[in-house]
Amino acid sequence: MKSRQSLILLLTIAITALPALAKTRRMRTRPATVDPNNFVSEVTNKFFPLPPGTTFHYSGQKEGVPTTDDSTVLRQTKTILGVKCTVVRDVLYENGRLAENTDDWYAQDVQGNVWYFGEDTTEFFPDGTTSKEGSWQAGVSGAQPGIVMEAAPKVGDKYQQEFAAGVAEDQAQVINLNRSLCVTYGCFDDLLETRESTPLDKTDLELKYYAPNVGFIYGVAIHGGNEDTQLVSVTSSR
């Protein structure tokens, strides 16, 4: 009950505060040139750490259907545009049925920014058909990497997370840096709160929360759908 009450209070405050952020502090709407020598071997950003062998377990709901999501940092890597990327395998179940299997590719530069180099996703439908819609890779068909997490986020920062025209164009804006929130996994302070949107569907709007030294702990759609997910546990095979 404490977790649910905390989420409701937090969302009320967050939604009320959104109009005050009409002016952004900084704009990052085009990626910098990719220099493989400017990247490090592991992703250690405090709001987006990806230790190999770690699995983040989430649960939630989508349009009233229960969901579970396991996000595993694989020990394998994938080289894109000369950069060795960390592979994160995300497996989503809806009401116990496999709904989506995705490999995401991330890399961190020496400044600490986490870049997103694309994803290979497969969606599974109840009738047995599948779809690869939403898959993209930097360097293919004009797509370029974006920034999924800044090294030093500041309130008002706005940045492009994906650069695949007509396929993936997610954007994020930093809303707050000192939220507090309880989820199943635990209670956290000094959270980073971001608002995510996409010009491909202007009705979609999502809030996400990241805990220092843990990463993503909670996400909720506040427009364009009924969906939320929260961190339940973290396991490691290290």
Residue frames as a rotation matrix with the C-alpha (Angstrom) as fourth column:
MET 1
0.567 0.824 0.000 0.00
0.824 -0.567 0.000 0.00
0.000 0.000 -1.000 0.00
LYS 2
0.358 -0.516 -0.778 2.85
0.193 -0.774 0.603 2.39
-0.913 -0.367 -0.178 0.80
SER 3
-0.678 -0.650 0.342 4.29
0.430 0.026 0.903 1.80
-0.596 0.759 0.262 -2.68
ARG 4
-0.203 0.693 0.692 0.96
0.951 -0.029 0.308 2.52
0.233 0.721 -0.653 -4.42
GLN 5
0.735 0.489 -0.469 0.28
0.618 -0.769 0.166 5.66
-0.280 -0.412 -0.867 -2.35
SER 6
-0.025 -0.845 -0.534 3.79
0.191 -0.528 0.827 6.96
-0.981 -0.081 0.175 -3.06
LEU 7
-0.709 -0.229 0.667 3.31
0.659 0.120 0.742 6.42
-0.249 0.966 0.066 -6.81
ILE 8
0.241 0.896 0.374 -0.04
0.944 -0.306 0.125 8.23
0.226 0.323 -0.919 -6.88
LEU 9
0.698 -0.033 -0.715 1.32
0.365 -0.843 0.396 11.22
-0.616 -0.537 -0.576 -4.94
LEU 10
-0.348 -0.930 -0.121 4.44
0.267 -0.222 0.938 11.39
-0.899 0.294 0.326 -7.09
LEU 11
-0.543 0.175 0.821 2.50
0.839 0.109 0.532 11.31
0.003 0.979 -0.206 -10.35
THR 12
0.599 0.797 -0.075 0.14
0.801 -0.597 0.045 14.03
-0.009 -0.087 -0.996 -9.18
ILE 13
0.452 -0.530 -0.717 3.10
0.121 -0.760 0.638 16.29
-0.884 -0.375 -0.280 -8.37
ALA 14
-0.548 -0.770 0.327 4.93
0.387 0.113 0.915 15.42
-0.741 0.628 0.236 -11.59
ILE 15
-0.200 0.554 0.808 2.01
0.973 0.018 0.229 16.04
0.113 0.832 -0.543 -13.92
THR 16
0.776 0.492 -0.395 1.24
0.574 -0.811 0.118 19.37
-0.262 -0.318 -0.911 -12.23
ALA 17
0.247 -0.793 -0.557 4.84
0.051 -0.563 0.825 20.48
-0.968 -0.232 -0.099 -12.74
LEU 18
-0.045 -0.343 0.938 5.05
0.874 0.441 0.203 19.69
-0.483 0.829 0.280 -16.47
PRO 19
0.757 0.366 0.542 3.88
0.620 -0.665 -0.416 23.09
0.208 0.650 -0.731 -17.83
ALA 20
0.847 -0.453 -0.276 6.69
-0.193 -0.748 0.635 24.83
-0.495 -0.484 -0.722 -15.97
LEU 21
-0.067 -0.929 0.364 9.22
0.162 0.350 0.923 23.04
-0.985 0.121 0.127 -18.15
ALA 22
0.860 0.458 0.226 8.13
0.299 -0.092 -0.950 24.51
-0.414 0.884 -0.216 -21.46
LYS 23
0.702 -0.698 -0.142 11.57
-0.651 -0.547 -0.527 26.12
0.290 0.462 -0.838 -21.82
THR 24
0.858 -0.443 -0.259 14.45
0.469 0.882 0.044 23.66
0.209 -0.160 0.965 -22.01
ARG 25
0.701 -0.659 -0.271 17.80
-0.125 -0.489 0.863 24.33
-0.702 -0.571 -0.425 -20.45
ARG 26
-0.459 -0.836 -0.302 19.84
-0.571 0.016 0.821 22.65
-0.681 0.549 -0.484 -23.15
MET 27
0.716 0.663 -0.219 19.04
-0.587 0.401 -0.703 21.04
-0.378 0.632 0.677 -26.47
ARG 28
-0.541 -0.809 0.229 20.74
-0.496 0.526 0.691 17.90
-0.679 0.261 -0.686 -27.79
THR 29
0.482 0.875 0.037 18.89
-0.389 0.252 -0.886 17.18
-0.785 0.413 0.462 -31.00
ARG 30
0.777 -0.300 -0.553 21.72
-0.463 0.322 -0.826 15.95
0.426 0.898 0.112 -33.23
PRO 31
0.890 -0.455 -0.021 24.29
0.367 0.689 0.625 13.27
-0.270 -0.564 0.781 -32.40
ALA 32
0.395 -0.853 -0.340 27.97
-0.699 -0.520 0.492 14.07
-0.597 0.043 -0.801 -32.28
THR 33
0.307 -0.391 -0.868 30.37
-0.770 0.433 -0.468 12.35
0.559 0.812 -0.168 -34.66
VAL 34
0.975 0.077 0.210 31.01
-0.185 0.807 0.561 8.77
-0.127 -0.586 0.801 -33.57
ASP 35
0.124 -0.983 -0.137 34.66
-0.792 -0.015 -0.610 8.23
0.598 0.184 -0.780 -32.65
PRO 36
0.654 0.179 -0.735 35.29
0.099 0.943 0.318 4.64
0.750 -0.280 0.600 -31.47
ASN 37
-0.354 -0.891 -0.285 38.28
0.523 0.064 -0.850 5.87
0.775 -0.450 0.444 -29.47
ASN 38
-0.621 0.188 0.761 35.94
-0.528 -0.818 -0.229 8.03
0.579 -0.544 0.607 -27.38
PHE 39
0.506 0.862 -0.029 34.13
-0.618 0.386 0.685 5.03
0.602 -0.328 0.728 -25.85
VAL 40
-0.430 -0.583 0.690 34.86
-0.900 0.340 -0.274 2.83
-0.075 -0.738 -0.670 -22.83
SER 41
-0.859 -0.075 -0.507 34.33
-0.238 0.935 0.264 -0.91
0.454 0.347 -0.821 -22.43
GLU 42
-0.550 0.685 -0.478 31.43
0.813 0.570 -0.119 -0.93
0.191 -0.454 -0.870 -19.91
VAL 43
-0.082 0.642 0.762 28.38
0.073 -0.759 0.647 1.17
0.994 0.109 0.015 -19.11
THR 44
-0.454 -0.226 -0.862 28.82
0.837 0.224 -0.500 2.56
0.306 -0.948 0.087 -15.58
ASN 45
-0.575 0.346 0.741 26.69
-0.203 -0.938 0.280 5.75
0.792 0.011 0.610 -15.66
LYS 46
-0.990 0.078 0.116 25.14
-0.098 0.205 -0.974 5.96
-0.099 -0.976 -0.196 -12.16
PHE 47
-0.224 0.974 -0.044 21.60
-0.710 -0.194 -0.677 6.33
-0.667 -0.120 0.735 -13.53
PHE 48
0.726 0.448 -0.522 22.07
-0.688 0.472 -0.552 3.64
0.000 0.760 0.650 -16.20
PRO 49
-0.271 -0.905 0.329 24.59
-0.874 0.374 0.311 1.04
-0.404 -0.203 -0.892 -14.97
LEU 50
0.728 0.486 -0.483 24.78
-0.662 0.683 -0.310 -2.17
0.179 0.545 0.819 -17.01
PRO 51
-0.216 -0.817 0.535 26.99
-0.853 0.425 0.303 -4.74
-0.475 -0.391 -0.788 -15.21
PRO 52
-0.272 0.086 -0.958 27.32
-0.727 0.634 0.264 -7.84
0.630 0.769 -0.110 -17.43
GLY 53
-0.756 0.030 -0.654 25.42
0.253 0.934 -0.251 -10.81
0.604 -0.355 -0.714 -16.04
THR 54
-0.881 0.450 -0.146 22.81
-0.033 -0.365 -0.930 -8.66
-0.472 -0.815 0.337 -14.26
THR 55
-0.586 0.779 0.224 19.06
0.558 0.187 0.808 -9.12
0.587 0.599 -0.545 -14.79
PHE 56
-0.911 0.407 0.068 16.51
-0.369 -0.730 -0.576 -6.48
-0.185 -0.550 0.815 -13.84
HIS 57
-0.708 0.706 -0.020 13.06
0.679 0.688 0.257 -7.97
0.196 0.168 -0.966 -13.19
TYR 58
-0.896 0.444 0.000 9.98
-0.440 -0.888 -0.135 -5.77
-0.059 -0.121 0.991 -13.70
SER 59
-0.572 0.809 0.137 6.24
0.814 0.580 -0.027 -6.22
-0.101 0.096 -0.990 -13.36
GLY 60
-0.840 0.332 -0.428 3.32
-0.280 -0.943 -0.182 -4.04
-0.464 -0.033 0.885 -14.36
GLN 61
-0.033 0.868 0.495 0.30
0.577 0.421 -0.700 -3.86
-0.816 0.262 -0.515 -16.61
LYS 62
-0.959 -0.169 -0.227 -0.62
-0.095 -0.562 0.822 -2.76
-0.267 0.810 0.523 -20.13
GLU 63
-0.471 0.871 -0.141 -4.24
-0.690 -0.265 0.673 -1.79
0.549 0.414 0.726 -20.75
GLY 64
0.340 0.649 0.681 -5.18
-0.940 0.259 0.223 -3.90
-0.032 -0.716 0.698 -17.73
VAL 65
0.854 -0.114 -0.508 -3.20
-0.043 0.957 -0.288 -6.97
0.519 0.268 0.812 -18.83
PRO 66
0.795 -0.589 0.144 -0.52
-0.171 0.010 0.985 -8.11
-0.582 -0.808 -0.093 -16.34
THR 67
0.774 -0.605 -0.186 3.05
-0.197 0.049 -0.979 -7.89
0.601 0.795 -0.081 -17.65
THR 68
0.700 -0.714 0.006 6.49
0.170 0.175 0.970 -9.09
-0.694 -0.678 0.244 -16.61
ASP 69
0.885 -0.465 -0.004 9.74
-0.190 -0.353 -0.916 -7.90
0.424 0.812 -0.401 -18.16
ASP 70
0.665 -0.747 -0.001 13.23
0.407 0.362 0.839 -9.35
-0.626 -0.558 0.544 -17.67
SER 71
0.909 -0.416 -0.023 16.10
-0.301 -0.618 -0.726 -7.15
0.288 0.667 -0.687 -18.86
THR 72
0.763 -0.634 0.125 19.43
0.409 0.624 0.665 -9.02
-0.500 -0.457 0.736 -18.92
VAL 73
0.569 -0.694 -0.441 22.84
-0.782 -0.622 -0.030 -7.46
-0.253 0.362 -0.897 -19.56
LEU 74
0.986 -0.168 0.005 24.56
0.157 0.912 -0.380 -10.05
0.059 0.375 0.925 -21.71
ARG 75
0.359 -0.930 -0.080 28.26
0.119 -0.040 0.992 -10.79
-0.926 -0.365 0.096 -21.61
GLN 76
-0.073 -0.334 0.940 28.41
0.967 0.208 0.149 -10.65
-0.245 0.919 0.308 -25.39
THR 77
-0.193 -0.028 -0.981 28.95
-0.009 -0.999 0.030 -7.39
-0.981 0.015 0.193 -27.29
LYS 78
0.456 0.316 0.832 28.08
0.837 0.165 -0.522 -6.11
-0.302 0.934 -0.189 -30.74
THR 79
-0.535 -0.731 -0.425 30.29
0.469 -0.675 0.570 -3.76
-0.703 0.106 0.703 -32.73
ILE 80
0.499 0.725 0.474 28.44
0.852 -0.313 -0.419 -0.93
-0.156 0.614 -0.774 -34.48
LEU 81
0.887 -0.218 0.407 30.20
0.010 -0.872 -0.489 1.90
0.461 0.438 -0.772 -36.34
GLY 82
-0.016 -0.995 -0.096 33.45
0.028 0.096 -0.995 0.63
0.999 -0.018 0.026 -34.79
VAL 83
-0.326 -0.010 0.945 32.08
-0.874 -0.379 -0.305 0.92
0.361 -0.925 0.115 -31.23
LYS 84
-0.749 0.058 -0.660 31.82
0.204 0.968 -0.146 -2.16
0.631 -0.244 -0.736 -29.02
CYS 85
-0.254 0.785 0.566 28.29
-0.742 -0.533 0.406 -2.03
0.620 -0.317 0.718 -27.61
THR 86
-0.901 0.115 0.418 26.82
-0.274 0.595 -0.755 -3.74
-0.336 -0.795 -0.505 -24.56
VAL 87
-0.585 0.728 -0.358 23.88
-0.178 0.315 0.932 -5.99
0.791 0.610 -0.054 -25.46
VAL 88
-0.785 0.457 0.417 20.80
-0.460 0.021 -0.888 -5.94
-0.414 -0.889 0.194 -23.22
ARG 89
-0.806 0.530 -0.264 18.17
0.139 0.603 0.785 -8.61
0.576 0.596 -0.560 -23.90
ASP 90
-0.725 0.644 0.244 14.66
-0.620 -0.456 -0.639 -7.55
-0.300 -0.615 0.730 -22.93
VAL 91
-0.839 0.463 -0.286 11.94
0.245 0.790 0.562 -10.24
0.486 0.401 -0.776 -22.77
LEU 92
-0.709 0.658 0.253 8.35
-0.699 -0.608 -0.376 -9.10
-0.094 -0.444 0.891 -22.22
TYR 93
-0.826 0.540 -0.159 5.43
0.509 0.837 0.200 -11.31
0.241 0.084 -0.967 -21.25
GLU 94
-0.624 0.733 0.271 1.77
-0.736 -0.668 0.113 -10.25
0.264 -0.129 0.956 -21.28
ASN 95
0.395 0.797 0.456 -0.48
-0.910 0.410 0.071 -12.38
-0.130 -0.443 0.887 -19.09
GLY 96
0.252 -0.412 0.876 2.16
-0.268 0.840 0.472 -15.13
-0.930 -0.353 0.101 -19.22
ARG 97
0.758 0.062 0.650 2.46
0.565 0.437 -0.700 -15.07
-0.327 0.897 0.296 -23.04
LEU 98
-0.353 -0.931 -0.090 5.70
0.667 -0.318 0.674 -14.07
-0.656 0.178 0.733 -24.77
ALA 99
0.715 0.688 -0.124 4.93
0.461 -0.597 -0.656 -10.70
-0.525 0.412 -0.745 -26.35
GLU 100
0.898 -0.440 0.016 8.31
-0.301 -0.640 -0.707 -9.23
0.322 0.630 -0.707 -27.29
ASN 101
0.591 -0.806 -0.025 11.99
0.649 0.458 0.607 -10.15
-0.478 -0.375 0.794 -27.42
THR 102
0.946 -0.203 0.255 14.47
-0.012 -0.803 -0.596 -7.32
0.325 0.561 -0.761 -27.98
ASP 103
0.164 -0.947 -0.278 18.24
0.975 0.112 0.192 -6.87
-0.150 -0.302 0.941 -28.04
ASP 104
0.994 0.092 0.055 19.21
0.096 -0.993 -0.071 -3.25
0.048 0.076 -0.996 -27.29
TRP 105
0.264 -0.960 0.096 22.72
0.893 0.205 -0.399 -1.91
0.364 0.191 0.912 -27.95
TYR 106
0.997 0.075 0.034 24.35
0.050 -0.875 0.482 0.66
0.066 -0.479 -0.875 -25.64
ALA 107
0.116 -0.990 -0.079 27.81
0.872 0.139 -0.470 2.18
0.476 -0.014 0.879 -25.24
GLN 108
0.834 0.122 -0.538 29.26
0.451 -0.711 0.538 4.79
-0.317 -0.692 -0.648 -22.89
ASP 109
0.550 -0.668 0.501 31.64
0.240 -0.447 -0.861 7.53
0.800 0.594 -0.085 -23.95
VAL 110
-0.347 -0.820 -0.455 34.57
0.714 0.084 -0.695 8.73
0.609 -0.566 0.556 -21.86
GLN 111
-0.694 0.163 0.701 32.51
-0.384 -0.907 -0.170 11.67
0.609 -0.387 0.692 -20.57
GLY 112
-0.920 0.332 0.206 29.94
-0.027 0.472 -0.881 9.26
-0.390 -0.817 -0.426 -19.14
ASN 113
-0.147 0.889 -0.434 27.07
-0.926 -0.278 -0.254 9.71
-0.346 0.365 0.864 -21.60
VAL 114
-0.467 0.079 0.881 25.27
0.119 0.993 -0.026 6.50
-0.876 0.093 -0.473 -22.57
TRP 115
-0.557 0.188 -0.809 24.60
-0.806 -0.359 0.472 6.19
-0.201 0.914 0.351 -26.29
TYR 116
0.147 0.683 0.715 21.85
-0.150 0.730 -0.667 4.10
-0.978 -0.009 0.210 -27.87
PHE 117
-0.693 -0.579 -0.431 22.94
-0.529 0.001 0.849 2.36
-0.491 0.816 -0.306 -31.09
GLY 118
-0.356 0.645 -0.676 19.67
-0.804 0.157 0.574 0.62
0.476 0.748 0.463 -31.91
GLU 119
-0.299 0.348 0.889 17.62
-0.638 0.619 -0.457 -2.48
-0.710 -0.704 0.037 -31.29
ASP 120
-0.771 0.173 -0.613 16.64
-0.384 0.643 0.663 -5.77
0.509 0.746 -0.429 -32.87
THR 121
-0.609 0.628 0.485 13.08
-0.591 0.050 -0.805 -6.42
-0.530 -0.777 0.340 -31.75
THR 122
-0.809 0.464 -0.362 10.54
0.013 0.629 0.777 -9.14
0.588 0.624 -0.514 -32.48
GLU 123
-0.511 0.739 0.440 6.91
-0.823 -0.273 -0.498 -8.79
-0.248 -0.617 0.747 -31.43
PHE 124
-0.973 0.184 -0.139 4.85
0.148 0.959 0.241 -11.96
0.178 0.214 -0.961 -31.01
PHE 125
-0.474 0.873 0.115 1.09
-0.849 -0.488 0.203 -11.86
0.233 -0.001 0.972 -31.60
PRO 126
-0.204 0.460 0.864 -1.57
-0.638 0.607 -0.474 -14.25
-0.743 -0.648 0.169 -30.21
ASP 127
0.795 0.588 -0.148 -2.32
-0.475 0.453 -0.755 -15.60
-0.376 0.671 0.639 -33.71
GLY 128
0.573 -0.643 0.508 1.28
0.525 0.764 0.376 -16.81
-0.629 0.051 0.775 -34.09
THR 129
0.637 -0.351 0.687 2.48
0.562 -0.398 -0.725 -14.04
0.528 0.847 -0.056 -36.40
THR 130
0.157 -0.672 -0.724 5.47
0.828 -0.310 0.468 -11.82
-0.539 -0.672 0.508 -35.62
SER 131
0.895 0.078 0.439 6.70
0.323 -0.792 -0.518 -8.34
0.307 0.605 -0.735 -36.49
LYS 132
-0.065 -0.971 -0.230 10.14
0.998 -0.060 -0.027 -6.68
0.013 -0.232 0.973 -36.61
GLU 133
0.425 0.303 0.853 8.64
0.427 -0.898 0.106 -3.18
0.798 0.319 -0.511 -36.64
GLY 134
0.974 -0.090 0.207 10.71
-0.217 -0.620 0.754 -0.76
0.060 -0.780 -0.623 -34.59
SER 135
0.514 -0.847 0.133 14.05
0.678 0.497 0.542 -2.45
-0.526 -0.189 0.830 -35.25
TRP 136
0.937 -0.302 0.177 16.89
-0.094 -0.705 -0.703 -0.17
0.337 0.642 -0.689 -36.29
GLN 137
0.483 -0.849 -0.213 20.67
0.803 0.332 0.495 0.04
-0.350 -0.410 0.842 -36.20
ALA 138
0.609 -0.357 -0.709 22.95
-0.255 -0.934 0.251 3.07
-0.751 0.028 -0.659 -36.28
GLY 139
-0.478 -0.841 -0.254 24.76
-0.467 -0.002 0.885 3.27
-0.744 0.541 -0.391 -39.61
VAL 140
-0.777 0.303 0.551 22.00
0.572 0.705 0.419 1.45
-0.261 0.641 -0.721 -41.51
SER 141
-0.045 0.809 0.586 19.51
0.919 -0.196 0.341 3.31
0.391 0.555 -0.735 -43.75
GLY 142
-0.126 -0.101 0.987 20.64
0.114 -0.990 -0.087 6.68
0.985 0.102 0.136 -42.42
ALA 143
0.857 0.470 -0.210 20.02
0.232 0.012 0.973 5.87
0.460 -0.883 -0.099 -38.75
GLN 144
-0.176 -0.904 0.390 22.35
-0.162 -0.364 -0.917 7.39
0.971 -0.225 -0.082 -36.15
PRO 145
-0.318 0.037 -0.948 22.91
0.829 0.495 -0.259 6.73
0.460 -0.868 -0.188 -32.44
GLY 146
0.381 0.470 0.797 21.23
-0.081 -0.841 0.535 8.89
0.921 -0.268 -0.282 -29.83
ILE 147
-0.769 -0.567 0.295 21.83
-0.307 -0.077 -0.949 9.63
0.561 -0.820 -0.115 -26.15
VAL 148
0.080 0.827 -0.556 19.76
0.315 0.509 0.801 7.53
0.946 -0.239 -0.220 -23.74
MET 149
0.798 0.130 -0.588 21.32
0.602 -0.176 0.779 8.93
-0.002 -0.976 -0.219 -20.55
GLU 150
0.621 -0.566 0.542 23.47
-0.199 -0.783 -0.589 12.02
0.758 0.258 -0.599 -19.99
ALA 151
-0.226 -0.812 -0.538 26.63
0.563 0.341 -0.752 11.99
0.795 -0.473 0.380 -17.91
ALA 152
-0.876 -0.061 -0.478 25.44
0.438 -0.515 -0.737 14.98
-0.201 -0.855 0.478 -15.87
PRO 153
-0.195 0.890 0.412 21.67
0.829 -0.075 0.554 15.50
0.524 0.450 -0.724 -16.27
LYS 154
-0.957 0.008 -0.291 20.24
0.155 -0.832 -0.532 18.92
-0.246 -0.554 0.795 -15.48
VAL 155
-0.119 0.992 -0.037 16.61
0.588 0.040 -0.808 19.92
-0.800 -0.118 -0.588 -15.15
GLY 156
0.492 0.397 -0.775 15.33
-0.361 -0.717 -0.597 21.14
-0.792 0.573 -0.209 -18.51
ASP 157
-0.634 -0.752 -0.182 17.82
-0.525 0.246 0.815 19.17
-0.568 0.612 -0.551 -20.61
LYS 158
0.611 0.785 0.103 16.19
-0.403 0.420 -0.813 17.72
-0.682 0.455 0.573 -23.72
TYR 159
-0.463 -0.857 -0.227 17.86
-0.718 0.213 0.663 15.17
-0.520 0.469 -0.714 -25.94
GLN 160
0.413 0.531 -0.740 17.15
-0.881 0.438 -0.177 12.81
0.230 0.725 0.649 -28.82
GLN 161
0.128 -0.318 0.939 17.43
-0.596 0.733 0.329 9.14
-0.793 -0.602 -0.096 -27.85
GLU 162
-0.012 -0.046 0.999 16.90
0.575 0.817 0.045 7.63
-0.818 0.575 0.016 -31.30
PHE 163
-0.161 -0.117 -0.980 17.70
-0.613 -0.766 0.193 8.81
-0.773 0.632 0.052 -34.84
ALA 164
-0.857 0.010 0.516 15.90
0.364 0.721 0.590 6.41
-0.366 0.693 -0.621 -37.19
ALA 165
-0.760 0.541 -0.360 13.55
-0.604 -0.792 0.084 8.54
-0.240 0.282 0.929 -39.28
GLY 166
-0.065 0.881 -0.468 10.02
-0.886 0.165 0.433 7.18
0.459 0.443 0.770 -39.38
VAL 167
0.071 0.003 -0.998 10.99
0.106 0.994 0.011 4.16
0.992 -0.106 0.070 -37.27
ALA 168
0.361 -0.057 -0.931 12.34
0.923 0.163 0.348 5.30
0.132 -0.985 0.112 -33.90
GLU 169
-0.188 -0.371 0.909 12.53
0.318 -0.899 -0.302 8.96
0.929 0.232 0.287 -32.83
ASP 170
0.566 0.448 -0.692 12.13
0.763 0.035 0.646 8.94
0.313 -0.894 -0.322 -29.04
GLN 171
-0.143 -0.536 0.832 13.04
-0.036 -0.837 -0.546 12.11
0.989 -0.108 0.100 -27.13
ALA 172
0.200 0.181 -0.963 13.60
0.921 0.302 0.248 12.68
0.336 -0.936 -0.106 -23.41
GLN 173
0.090 -0.155 0.984 13.52
-0.164 -0.977 -0.139 15.71
0.982 -0.149 -0.113 -21.12
VAL 174
-0.647 -0.380 -0.662 14.89
0.589 0.303 -0.749 15.92
0.485 -0.874 0.028 -17.58
ILE 175
0.283 0.883 0.375 12.06
0.220 -0.440 0.871 16.94
0.934 -0.164 -0.319 -15.22
ASN 176
0.790 0.030 0.612 13.52
-0.569 -0.335 0.751 16.52
0.227 -0.942 -0.248 -11.74
LEU 177
-0.035 -0.891 -0.452 16.64
-0.269 0.444 -0.855 15.30
0.962 0.092 -0.256 -9.92
ASN 178
-0.881 -0.333 0.336 15.40
-0.385 0.089 -0.919 14.80
0.276 -0.939 -0.207 -6.37
ARG 179
0.189 0.973 -0.130 12.24
-0.738 0.228 0.635 12.72
0.647 -0.024 0.762 -6.46
SER 180
-0.758 -0.279 0.590 11.56
-0.603 0.646 -0.468 10.03
-0.251 -0.710 -0.658 -3.83
LEU 181
0.162 0.801 -0.576 9.65
-0.914 0.342 0.220 6.87
0.373 0.491 0.787 -4.64
CYS 182
-0.389 -0.189 0.901 8.88
-0.585 0.807 -0.083 3.40
-0.712 -0.559 -0.425 -3.30
VAL 183
0.123 0.389 -0.913 8.53
-0.874 0.478 0.086 0.44
0.470 0.788 0.399 -5.67
THR 184
0.937 0.286 -0.200 8.49
-0.184 0.892 0.412 -3.29
0.296 -0.349 0.889 -4.98
TYR 185
0.331 -0.903 -0.275 12.30
0.501 0.415 -0.759 -3.45
0.800 0.114 0.590 -5.02
GLY 186
-0.248 -0.428 -0.869 12.65
0.964 -0.201 -0.176 -0.72
-0.099 -0.881 0.462 -2.37
CYS 187
0.837 0.499 -0.224 12.42
0.503 -0.863 -0.042 2.98
-0.215 -0.078 -0.974 -1.55
PHE 188
-0.128 -0.913 0.388 14.73
0.991 -0.133 0.014 5.51
0.039 0.386 0.922 -3.18
ASP 189
0.598 0.193 -0.778 15.67
0.301 -0.954 -0.005 9.18
-0.743 -0.231 -0.629 -2.96
ASP 190
-0.128 -0.695 -0.707 17.45
-0.420 -0.608 0.674 11.54
-0.899 0.383 -0.214 -5.37
LEU 191
0.060 0.246 0.967 15.71
0.664 0.714 -0.223 10.02
-0.746 0.655 -0.121 -8.37
LEU 192
-0.884 -0.226 -0.408 16.16
-0.202 -0.604 0.771 11.28
-0.421 0.764 0.488 -11.91
GLU 193
0.057 0.957 0.283 12.77
0.373 0.242 -0.895 11.87
-0.926 0.157 -0.344 -13.52
THR 194
-0.912 -0.330 -0.244 12.43
-0.105 -0.388 0.916 12.14
-0.396 0.861 0.319 -17.29
ARG 195
0.253 0.964 -0.083 9.54
-0.268 -0.012 -0.963 12.72
-0.929 0.266 0.255 -19.64
GLU 196
-0.776 -0.541 0.326 9.67
0.098 0.407 0.908 10.71
-0.623 0.736 -0.263 -22.89
SER 197
0.391 0.874 -0.287 7.79
-0.234 -0.207 -0.950 11.39
-0.890 0.439 0.124 -26.10
THR 198
-0.554 -0.539 0.634 8.01
0.517 0.374 0.770 10.76
-0.652 0.754 0.072 -29.84
PRO 199
-0.506 0.365 -0.782 7.01
-0.625 -0.780 0.040 12.88
-0.595 0.508 0.623 -32.84
LEU 200
-0.925 0.155 -0.346 5.84
-0.164 0.659 0.734 9.64
0.342 0.736 -0.584 -34.48
ASP 201
-0.064 0.935 -0.348 2.88
0.677 0.297 0.674 9.56
0.734 -0.193 -0.652 -32.09
LYS 202
-0.627 -0.272 0.730 2.25
-0.123 -0.891 -0.438 12.87
0.769 -0.365 0.525 -30.36
THR 203
0.482 0.833 0.271 -0.36
-0.493 0.003 0.870 11.32
0.724 -0.553 0.412 -28.07
ASP 204
0.553 -0.330 -0.765 2.29
0.586 0.807 0.075 9.22
0.593 -0.490 0.639 -26.30
LEU 205
0.151 -0.526 0.837 3.81
-0.594 -0.725 -0.348 10.64
0.790 -0.444 -0.422 -23.13
GLU 206
0.638 -0.022 -0.770 5.66
0.430 0.840 0.332 8.65
0.639 -0.543 0.545 -20.46
LEU 207
0.550 -0.503 0.667 7.41
-0.788 -0.577 0.215 9.43
0.277 -0.644 -0.713 -17.20
LYS 208
0.552 -0.452 -0.700 10.46
0.328 0.890 -0.316 7.39
0.766 -0.056 0.640 -16.17
TYR 209
0.795 -0.255 0.550 12.39
-0.601 -0.455 0.657 7.29
0.083 -0.853 -0.515 -12.89
TYR 210
0.420 -0.771 -0.478 16.02
0.169 0.584 -0.794 6.27
0.891 0.253 0.376 -12.38
ALA 211
0.994 -0.099 0.040 17.72
-0.050 -0.101 0.994 5.56
-0.095 -0.990 -0.106 -9.04
PRO 212
0.331 -0.943 -0.039 21.44
-0.919 -0.313 -0.240 6.24
0.214 0.115 -0.970 -8.46
ASN 213
-0.611 -0.767 0.195 23.54
-0.786 0.617 -0.036 3.08
-0.092 -0.175 -0.980 -8.78
VAL 214
-0.290 0.575 0.765 20.46
0.037 0.806 -0.591 1.03
-0.956 -0.143 -0.255 -9.70
GLY 215
-0.990 -0.028 0.141 19.03
0.142 -0.061 0.988 2.43
-0.019 0.998 0.065 -12.93
PHE 216
-0.527 0.849 0.022 15.47
-0.519 -0.343 0.783 2.40
0.673 0.401 0.621 -14.23
ILE 217
-0.985 0.172 0.031 12.95
0.069 0.547 -0.834 1.62
-0.160 -0.819 -0.551 -11.45
TYR 218
-0.194 0.981 -0.016 9.56
0.539 0.093 -0.837 2.88
-0.820 -0.171 -0.547 -12.64
GLY 219
-0.998 -0.028 -0.053 7.76
-0.029 -0.554 0.832 4.01
-0.052 0.832 0.552 -15.76
VAL 220
-0.269 0.963 0.018 4.19
0.583 0.177 -0.793 5.11
-0.766 -0.203 -0.610 -16.40
ALA 221
-0.664 0.192 0.723 2.25
0.632 -0.372 0.680 6.33
0.399 0.908 0.126 -19.42
ILE 222
-0.593 0.452 -0.666 0.47
0.371 -0.580 -0.725 9.57
-0.714 -0.677 0.177 -18.56
HIS 223
0.143 0.664 -0.734 -1.05
-0.654 -0.493 -0.574 10.11
-0.743 0.562 0.364 -22.01
GLY 224
-0.043 -0.115 -0.992 -1.80
-0.978 0.209 0.018 7.88
0.205 0.971 -0.121 -24.97
GLY 225
-0.044 0.055 -0.998 -2.27
-0.135 0.989 0.061 4.63
0.990 0.137 -0.036 -23.08
ASN 226
0.692 0.263 0.672 -2.69
-0.705 0.047 0.708 2.82
0.155 -0.964 0.218 -19.78
GLU 227
0.621 -0.584 -0.523 0.64
0.314 0.797 -0.516 1.22
0.718 0.156 0.678 -18.90
ASP 228
0.550 -0.549 0.630 3.10
-0.811 -0.530 0.247 1.08
0.198 -0.647 -0.736 -16.01
THR 229
0.611 -0.433 -0.663 6.04
0.300 0.901 -0.312 -1.03
0.732 -0.009 0.681 -14.86
GLN 230
0.646 -0.411 0.644 8.21
-0.742 -0.538 0.401 -1.15
0.181 -0.736 -0.652 -11.74
LEU 231
-0.263 -0.862 -0.434 11.39
-0.557 0.503 -0.661 -2.86
0.788 0.067 -0.612 -10.62
VAL 232
0.803 0.596 -0.017 10.73
-0.391 0.548 0.740 -5.97
0.450 -0.587 0.673 -8.55
SER 233
0.742 -0.622 0.250 14.19
0.083 0.456 0.886 -7.51
-0.665 -0.637 0.390 -8.10
VAL 234
0.532 -0.696 -0.482 17.74
-0.813 -0.261 -0.520 -7.58
0.236 0.668 -0.705 -9.42
THR 235
0.835 -0.300 0.461 19.75
0.062 0.884 0.463 -10.78
-0.547 -0.358 0.756 -9.84
SER 236
0.414 -0.779 -0.472 23.31
-0.910 -0.373 -0.182 -11.38
-0.035 0.504 -0.863 -10.97
SER 237
0.992 -0.124 -0.029 25.24
0.118 0.982 -0.147 -14.34
0.047 0.142 0.989 -12.33
ARG 238
0.435 -0.881 0.185 28.59
-0.534 -0.417 -0.735 -12.65
0.725 0.221 -0.652 -11.72
